[in-house]
């Protein structure tokens, strides 16, 4: 499981408007690896009344990364998500909330925008497992949607496949939606294997593809997955 990428432009020197004092403080904390400090930050100053100001969006992006990093630090080696501890739940909720408020923090198509979208989807996927069924399903759908427009990598394909598999495994959903999700999980997991990824990703991708095929086998008219 790779570490979360530091935000590049979000920690840069480009002129922004909004709560720049808080942004400077959080940028420095991120550089120094003080995730707990950034996770504890709350909107202040101009960000209370103008949350869409560029500095305020960047503050939320940095806070989201910090919260997700703290949650992932609790995960076992090789695990996609942390166990359902109170602290992991709190940090994932923080990450989901902060990333939702950070939309537009980076230029479309930039490295930061891609990283933000991937991190947001990871937070949504992991948080979904701790939520009531309807709320969890909504987060899984958001994660799948957010990942669908990103450049393909083995790790992103595995994450998207895992989110699709989690949808396929929900018995309350209709047969057609579950079958479609199982097919997508199998397809993405297979694509993750195409480029010869690291062993940990390859193993998880094969397991995800096998689980998707097993799920499809129990559904009506869902052959060939």
C-alpha positions in Angstrom: 0.0 0.0 0.0 1.7 3.2 -1.2 1.8 6.3 0.9 -0.5 9.2 0.0 1.1 11.6 -2.5 1.8 15.0 -1.0 -0.2 17.7 -2.7 2.0 19.6 -5.1 0.4 22.8 -6.3 -1.7 22.9 -3.1 1.5 23.5 -1.1 3.0 25.9 -3.6 3.5 29.6 -3.7 0.8 30.6 -6.2 -1.1 33.6 -5.0 -4.5 32.7 -3.5 -7.3 34.5 -1.7 -8.9 33.4 1.5 -7.5 32.3 4.8 -3.9 32.2 3.8 -2.5 32.2 7.3 -4.2 28.9 8.0 -3.1 27.5 4.6 0.5 28.4 5.3 0.3 26.7 8.7 -1.2 23.6 7.3 1.2 23.5 4.3 4.1 23.6 6.7 2.5 20.9 8.9 2.0 18.7 5.8 5.7 19.1 4.8 6.7 18.1 8.3 4.4 15.0 8.3 2.2 16.3 11.1 -1.0 14.7 9.9 -2.7 14.8 13.3 -2.3 18.6 13.5 -3.9 19.1 10.1 -6.7 16.6 10.8 -7.6 18.7 13.8 -7.9 21.9 11.8 -11.3 23.5 11.4 -12.3 26.3 9.0 -11.5 29.7 10.4 -11.4 33.3 9.3 -12.6 33.9 5.8 -13.3 30.2 5.3 -16.3 30.4 7.6 -18.1 32.7 5.3 -16.3 32.1 2.0 -15.6 28.3 1.8 -15.2 28.4 -2.0 -12.2 30.7 -1.8 -9.1 29.0 -3.3 -7.2 29.0 0.0 -10.2 27.4 1.7 -10.5 24.7 -0.9 -6.8 23.9 -0.5 -7.2 23.8 3.3 -9.9 21.2 3.0 -7.7 19.2 0.5 -4.8 19.1 2.9 -7.1 18.2 5.8 -8.6 15.4 3.8 -5.3 13.9 3.0 -4.2 14.1 6.6 -7.4 12.4 7.9 -7.0 9.6 5.2 -3.4 9.1 6.1 -4.2 8.7 9.8 -6.9 6.2 8.9 -4.7 4.2 6.6 -2.0 4.1 9.2 -4.2 1.7 11.2 -4.6 -0.7 8.3 -2.8 -4.1 8.5 0.1 -4.6 5.9 -1.5 -5.1 2.5 -5.0 -4.2 3.6 -6.9 -1.7 1.6 -8.8 -0.3 4.6 -8.3 0.0 8.3 -10.3 -2.1 10.9 -13.5 -0.5 12.3 -11.9 1.2 15.3 -13.4 4.4 16.6 -10.4 6.4 15.4 -10.5 4.9 11.9 -14.2 5.7 11.6 -13.6 9.3 12.7 -10.7 9.9 10.4 -12.5 8.4 7.4 -15.6 10.5 8.1 -13.2 13.5 8.3 -11.6 12.6 5.0 -14.9 12.1 3.1 -16.2 15.4 4.4 -13.0 17.4 3.7 -12.6 16.0 0.2 -16.2 16.8 -0.6 -15.5 20.4 0.5 -12.3 20.5 -1.5 -13.8 20.1 -5.0 -12.2 22.5 -7.4 -9.1 22.9 -5.2 -6.8 21.9 -8.2 -7.0 22.6 -11.9 -8.9 20.0 -13.9 -6.5 17.4 -15.2 -3.6 18.4 -13.0 -1.6 15.9 -11.0 -3.2 17.3 -7.8 -6.7 17.0 -9.2 -6.1 13.3 -10.1 -4.6 12.6 -6.6 -7.5 14.4 -4.9 -10.1 12.3 -6.8 -8.3 9.1 -6.1 -7.9 9.9 -2.4 -11.5 10.9 -2.1 -12.6 7.6 -3.7 -10.4 5.6 -1.4 -11.9 7.4 1.6 -15.4 6.8 0.3 -14.7 3.1 -0.4 -13.3 2.5 3.1 -15.9 4.5 4.9 -18.7 2.6 3.1 -17.9 -0.5 5.1 -18.7 1.3 8.4 -22.0 2.8 7.3 -25.7 1.7 7.3 -26.5 0.0 4.0 -28.0 3.0 2.2 -25.3 5.4 3.2 -22.6 2.8 2.4 -24.0 2.2 -1.1 -24.1 5.9 -1.8 -20.4 6.2 -0.9 -19.5 3.2 -3.1 -21.3 4.8 -6.0 -19.5 8.0 -5.5 -16.2 6.2 -5.4 -16.9 4.4 -8.6 -18.0 7.6 -10.3 -14.9 9.5 -9.1 -12.5 6.8 -10.3 -14.1 6.3 -13.7 -12.7 9.4 -15.2 -9.1 9.0 -14.0 -6.1 7.7 -16.0 -5.9 4.0 -15.5 -3.3 2.5 -13.2 -3.1 -0.9 -11.6 -3.8 0.5 -8.1 -6.8 2.6 -9.3 -8.2 -0.3 -11.3 -8.0 -2.5 -8.2 -9.7 0.2 -6.0 -12.5 0.6 -8.6 -12.8 -3.2 -8.9 -13.1 -3.5 -5.1 -15.8 -0.8 -5.0 -17.7 -2.6 -7.8 -17.4 -5.9 -6.0 -18.8 -4.4 -2.8 -21.9 -3.3 -4.8 -22.2 -6.7 -6.4 -22.2 -8.3 -2.9 -25.2 -6.4 -1.6 -28.2 -8.8 -1.7 -30.7 -6.0 -1.3 -29.9 -4.7 -4.8 -31.6 -5.9 -7.9 -30.1 -8.8 -9.9 -29.2 -6.6 -12.9 -27.3 -4.0 -10.9 -25.4 -6.7 -9.0 -24.5 -8.5 -12.2 -23.3 -5.3 -13.9 -21.2 -4.5 -10.9 -19.7 -8.0 -10.8 -18.8 -7.8 -14.5 -17.2 -4.4 -13.9 -15.2 -5.7 -11.0 -13.9 -8.7 -13.0 -13.0 -6.5 -15.9 -11.1 -3.9 -13.9 -9.4 -6.5 -11.8 -8.2 -8.2 -15.0 -7.0 -4.9 -16.4 -5.0 -4.3 -13.2 -3.1 -7.4 -13.9 -2.2 -6.6 -17.5 0.9 -4.5 -16.8 2.6 -6.9 -14.4 1.9 -4.9 -11.2 3.7 -5.5 -7.9 2.9 -8.8 -6.2 0.6 -7.3 -3.6 -1.6 -5.6 -6.2 -1.5 -8.7 -8.4 -2.6 -11.0 -5.6 -5.4 -8.7 -4.5 -6.6 -8.2 -8.2 -6.8 -12.0 -8.7 -8.7 -12.4 -5.5 -11.1 -9.6 -6.5 -11.7 -11.1 -9.9 -12.3 -14.5 -8.5 -14.8 -13.1 -5.9 -16.6 -11.2 -8.7 -16.9 -14.4 -10.8 -18.2 -16.3 -7.7 -20.7 -13.6 -7.0 -21.9 -13.6 -10.6 -22.3 -17.4 -10.6 -25.0 -17.0 -7.9 -27.0 -14.5 -10.0 -29.5 -15.0 -12.7 -28.4 -14.5 -16.3 -24.9 -13.4 -15.3 -22.7 -15.8 -17.2 -19.4 -15.1 -18.7 -18.0 -12.8 -16.0 
